[in-house]
Amino acid sequence: MTPNWIAVLVAGISSFVLGGVWYSPALFGKAWMKENNFSVEEVKSGNKAKIFGWSLVLSLIMSANLAMYLNSPGITFQLGLLYGLLAGVWIFCGIAIVGLFELKTGRYILINGGYCFIALGLMGAIIGAWR
């Protein structure tokens, strides 16, 4: 079997879009900036092409990698969601370990780890449903 590459593309883009919403001022953007001691000016001064370009590429790589794990005939929406969330636990734990050593707060870990957890669940659900 080969993965559905259209589903992989859509799943990767979904993670990218989720990040835009997750880190927006409407959700966790203000708290994320506070946890990182960033000002609005600092965030705005970042190289947007580099940040957004690489974020999209890395989201697509994550999606393709997850699709390889989900590449079996019995995968459904529910299993894709479950396995995506389980992969998200790995990343959440990795972010938590690094955050602990960097003396970051629990809030920092929850914001960043939570994004990865939800993003991978979403990607898994899309890949699982779109066989």
Backbone bond lengths (Angstrom), bond angles and torsions (degrees), N, CA, C in turn:
res aa  C-N    CA-C-N  psi(-1)  N-CA   C-N-CA  omega(-1)  CA-C   N-CA-C  phi
1 M - - - 1.459 - - 1.522 109.50 -
2 T 1.296 114.36 148.57 1.463 119.42 172.13 1.523 108.13 -117.85
3 P 1.316 115.91 147.83 1.473 118.39 178.60 1.523 111.23 -63.13
4 N 1.313 115.05 155.77 1.460 120.96 172.75 1.528 106.04 -80.22
5 W 1.328 116.31 102.69 1.467 120.60 -172.77 1.527 112.44 -68.56
6 I 1.322 117.06 -25.00 1.472 119.51 174.03 1.531 108.90 -66.62
7 A 1.336 116.64 -43.01 1.471 120.74 177.26 1.522 110.43 -62.79
8 V 1.328 116.97 -39.89 1.470 121.06 178.06 1.532 109.63 -61.38
9 L 1.318 116.93 -44.11 1.462 121.33 178.85 1.528 111.04 -62.60
10 V 1.320 116.71 -47.70 1.466 120.97 -179.91 1.523 110.63 -63.78
11 A 1.333 117.26 -41.63 1.462 120.92 179.13 1.529 110.90 -63.28
12 G 1.334 117.01 -42.78 1.463 120.30 177.81 1.515 111.93 -63.06
13 I 1.309 116.65 -42.70 1.468 120.90 178.03 1.528 109.99 -65.64
14 S 1.336 117.54 -35.93 1.471 120.15 179.87 1.524 110.67 -61.72
15 S 1.317 117.14 -39.06 1.461 121.64 178.10 1.528 110.43 -64.70
16 F 1.317 115.53 -41.17 1.468 121.79 178.45 1.531 110.66 -63.11
17 V 1.321 116.17 -45.09 1.473 121.24 179.10 1.532 110.49 -66.45
18 L 1.337 116.57 -43.35 1.457 120.10 176.80 1.529 110.71 -56.37
19 G 1.318 117.46 -41.82 1.466 121.08 177.71 1.513 112.04 -59.63
20 G 1.323 116.46 -39.48 1.462 120.12 177.95 1.511 112.00 -62.27
21 V 1.320 116.68 -39.34 1.462 121.03 178.84 1.537 110.09 -75.84
22 W 1.326 116.79 -45.77 1.466 122.88 -176.05 1.531 111.80 -57.89
23 Y 1.341 115.58 -44.72 1.459 120.55 -176.46 1.527 113.09 -95.14
24 S 1.331 116.67 13.49 1.464 120.68 176.38 1.530 109.10 -80.37
25 P 1.328 116.97 160.74 1.470 119.55 176.78 1.531 113.07 -60.11
26 A 1.328 117.20 -22.39 1.463 120.46 -179.72 1.531 112.05 -69.10
27 L 1.333 117.66 -27.84 1.461 120.25 179.22 1.529 110.23 -113.48
28 F 1.326 117.19 -94.86 1.458 120.10 -171.07 1.523 114.62 -112.02
29 G 1.319 117.64 5.88 1.460 120.92 -176.42 1.515 114.37 -58.18
30 K 1.309 116.90 -45.93 1.471 120.10 -179.33 1.526 111.15 -66.34
31 A 1.323 116.45 -43.01 1.467 120.27 179.05 1.529 110.32 -65.84
32 W 1.329 117.41 -39.73 1.460 122.21 178.53 1.527 110.24 -62.87
33 M 1.319 116.34 -44.18 1.472 119.63 177.73 1.523 110.43 -62.06
34 K 1.313 117.81 -42.32 1.463 121.67 179.74 1.531 110.69 -63.25
35 E 1.324 117.04 -44.50 1.464 121.07 -179.36 1.522 112.51 -64.17
36 N 1.332 116.96 -26.25 1.462 121.93 179.91 1.528 112.66 -100.15
37 N 1.333 116.47 1.94 1.469 121.49 -176.92 1.528 111.93 55.56
38 F 1.351 115.45 41.30 1.457 121.68 177.26 1.522 109.73 -98.10
39 S 1.308 115.85 142.39 1.462 120.48 170.28 1.530 107.52 -95.52
40 V 1.312 115.85 164.07 1.470 120.42 176.97 1.524 109.43 -58.87
41 E 1.323 116.43 -39.73 1.470 120.83 -179.66 1.528 111.27 -62.39
42 E 1.335 116.56 -41.46 1.464 119.83 179.01 1.525 111.06 -63.38
43 V 1.310 116.35 -43.58 1.463 120.10 179.93 1.521 110.12 -64.33
44 K 1.317 116.61 -42.78 1.466 120.69 -179.41 1.527 112.44 -68.13
45 S 1.339 117.26 -24.00 1.464 119.96 -176.69 1.526 112.86 -82.29
46 G 1.340 117.53 -6.87 1.461 120.70 -179.98 1.520 111.74 -65.89
47 N 1.310 116.35 154.95 1.461 123.03 178.65 1.532 108.17 -74.23
48 K 1.320 116.23 97.02 1.471 121.74 -173.70 1.525 112.39 -61.92
49 A 1.329 117.45 -40.56 1.466 119.55 -179.70 1.525 110.25 -61.61
50 K 1.308 116.87 -44.24 1.465 121.41 179.00 1.530 110.92 -65.75
51 I 1.323 116.85 -49.18 1.461 121.61 -176.47 1.527 111.19 -62.83
52 F 1.326 117.03 -53.39 1.459 120.29 -176.83 1.524 112.00 -73.35
53 G 1.324 117.40 -36.84 1.464 120.78 178.52 1.516 111.78 -61.80
54 W 1.330 116.58 -51.07 1.466 119.87 179.34 1.527 111.68 -68.21
55 S 1.306 117.67 -34.94 1.470 119.76 177.84 1.526 110.68 -61.42
56 L 1.319 116.99 -41.21 1.466 120.10 178.05 1.525 110.56 -66.60
57 V 1.319 117.40 -46.10 1.466 121.08 179.13 1.530 110.53 -58.65
58 L 1.331 116.83 -46.92 1.461 120.65 -178.98 1.527 112.11 -66.76
59 S 1.322 117.31 -34.76 1.470 120.84 175.12 1.524 110.56 -63.72
60 L 1.316 116.68 -39.75 1.467 120.91 178.71 1.529 111.00 -67.89
61 I 1.317 117.30 -37.60 1.463 120.76 176.67 1.527 110.22 -64.84
62 M 1.336 116.71 -44.14 1.466 120.11 177.40 1.527 110.51 -59.36
63 S 1.307 116.94 -43.86 1.455 121.69 -179.37 1.527 111.05 -63.66
64 A 1.317 117.12 -44.22 1.469 120.75 179.30 1.525 110.54 -64.03
65 N 1.314 116.82 -41.28 1.466 120.91 178.58 1.530 110.56 -62.68
66 L 1.321 116.69 -46.29 1.465 120.57 178.41 1.522 110.70 -62.03
67 A 1.324 117.02 -39.20 1.468 120.71 179.50 1.524 111.48 -61.55
68 M 1.315 117.36 -33.22 1.467 120.01 177.83 1.537 110.68 -65.18
69 Y 1.321 116.63 -38.83 1.462 120.68 177.46 1.529 111.73 -70.33
70 L 1.307 116.26 -30.46 1.471 120.71 -177.21 1.529 112.32 -93.27
71 N 1.305 117.22 9.43 1.466 121.73 -172.61 1.528 111.52 -85.16
72 S 1.325 115.39 67.13 1.463 120.01 173.33 1.521 108.73 -141.74
73 P 1.324 117.66 156.08 1.464 120.49 -172.90 1.524 115.61 -62.04
74 G 1.319 119.03 -27.12 1.459 120.60 -174.84 1.515 115.14 -85.44
75 I 1.316 118.06 2.45 1.461 120.42 -177.02 1.532 109.82 -75.21
76 T 1.322 115.10 130.63 1.462 123.02 178.99 1.523 108.69 -122.34
77 F 1.300 116.03 179.73 1.469 121.00 174.63 1.526 110.23 -54.10
78 Q 1.338 116.33 -48.77 1.466 120.95 -175.88 1.525 111.45 -64.30
79 L 1.327 117.23 -44.86 1.465 120.05 178.82 1.521 111.35 -68.32
80 G 1.322 116.85 -38.85 1.461 120.01 176.62 1.519 111.02 -60.34
81 L 1.329 115.73 -44.09 1.460 120.60 177.09 1.526 110.60 -61.07
82 L 1.328 116.33 -48.97 1.466 120.88 -179.23 1.532 111.14 -59.19
83 Y 1.327 116.88 -50.97 1.463 119.95 -177.49 1.526 111.62 -67.57
84 G 1.315 116.60 -33.94 1.462 119.47 174.96 1.524 111.05 -63.79
85 L 1.337 116.32 -43.82 1.472 119.89 178.12 1.529 111.11 -65.05
86 L 1.334 116.93 -37.96 1.463 119.45 177.46 1.530 110.98 -64.47
87 A 1.322 117.33 -40.24 1.469 120.02 174.43 1.531 109.96 -63.54
88 G 1.327 115.96 -36.63 1.462 120.47 176.85 1.519 112.52 -62.53
89 V 1.342 117.02 -31.73 1.471 120.53 176.50 1.523 109.59 -63.04
90 W 1.351 117.56 -41.14 1.472 120.19 178.18 1.523 110.23 -58.16
91 I 1.317 115.50 -48.12 1.463 118.97 -177.08 1.524 110.46 -68.24
92 F 1.329 116.92 -41.88 1.461 120.52 177.45 1.527 110.02 -55.68
93 C 1.323 116.23 -46.37 1.472 119.93 -179.89 1.529 111.25 -64.01
94 G 1.319 117.21 -39.67 1.468 120.56 177.56 1.522 111.46 -62.37
95 I 1.325 116.52 -44.36 1.467 120.67 177.28 1.522 110.11 -63.30
96 A 1.333 116.86 -39.80 1.462 120.71 179.51 1.526 111.23 -64.02
97 I 1.318 117.67 -43.58 1.468 120.77 179.99 1.527 110.36 -62.28
98 V 1.324 116.83 -49.09 1.458 120.15 179.00 1.525 110.17 -61.98
99 G 1.335 116.91 -43.84 1.462 121.10 178.97 1.516 112.65 -60.06
100 L 1.319 117.13 -40.15 1.468 120.48 178.48 1.525 110.93 -63.01
101 F 1.320 117.44 -45.37 1.464 120.30 179.21 1.524 112.62 -68.48
102 E 1.332 116.34 -27.77 1.471 120.31 177.19 1.520 111.83 -87.21
103 L 1.334 116.21 5.38 1.465 122.89 178.49 1.526 111.99 61.63
104 K 1.327 116.31 34.86 1.465 121.80 176.44 1.523 109.22 -80.15
105 T 1.298 116.02 161.87 1.461 121.45 -178.45 1.528 111.18 -83.12
106 G 1.319 115.43 164.02 1.458 120.76 173.77 1.518 111.24 -60.19
107 R 1.306 116.09 -35.15 1.470 120.76 179.02 1.526 110.68 -62.81
108 Y 1.318 117.11 -43.33 1.469 122.38 177.05 1.532 109.73 -58.36
109 I 1.342 115.72 -47.60 1.460 121.18 -178.70 1.525 110.66 -62.85
110 L 1.329 117.24 -43.44 1.469 120.59 -179.91 1.522 112.42 -65.39
111 I 1.330 116.80 -39.85 1.473 119.36 -179.79 1.526 110.29 -65.25
112 N 1.327 117.20 -52.91 1.464 120.38 -175.78 1.527 112.27 -74.87
113 G 1.322 117.16 -43.45 1.460 119.98 177.94 1.509 111.92 -67.06
114 G 1.331 116.43 -37.35 1.459 121.05 178.29 1.514 112.05 -62.40
115 Y 1.334 116.27 -40.08 1.471 119.84 177.39 1.529 110.15 -59.64
116 C 1.326 117.08 -48.71 1.462 120.56 -178.22 1.520 111.64 -64.05
117 F 1.318 117.04 -40.18 1.457 122.09 178.66 1.529 110.83 -59.72
118 I 1.328 116.20 -50.16 1.471 120.94 -179.12 1.532 110.83 -68.76
119 A 1.327 117.25 -41.14 1.464 120.81 -178.88 1.524 111.30 -60.65
120 L 1.325 117.40 -44.07 1.463 119.54 179.69 1.525 111.98 -70.17
121 G 1.320 117.30 -35.05 1.461 119.40 174.40 1.517 111.16 -61.81
122 L 1.319 116.18 -44.15 1.463 121.31 178.08 1.521 110.98 -62.72
123 M 1.317 116.64 -45.86 1.463 119.70 178.44 1.525 111.03 -60.42
124 G 1.323 116.93 -45.34 1.453 120.57 179.33 1.514 112.76 -61.20
125 A 1.329 115.87 -41.16 1.469 119.78 178.39 1.521 111.55 -62.75
126 I 1.307 116.65 -42.72 1.479 120.33 179.61 1.522 110.57 -65.21
127 I 1.329 116.37 -47.20 1.465 120.12 -179.19 1.528 110.63 -64.76
128 G 1.340 116.79 -40.42 1.459 120.35 -179.92 1.521 113.00 -67.24
129 A 1.318 116.17 -38.32 1.463 120.53 -177.68 1.522 112.43 -76.01
130 W 1.321 116.95 -30.62 1.467 121.78 -171.03 1.525 109.28 -102.71
131 R 1.298 116.69 69.98 1.468 121.65 -177.00 1.489 110.88 -90.47
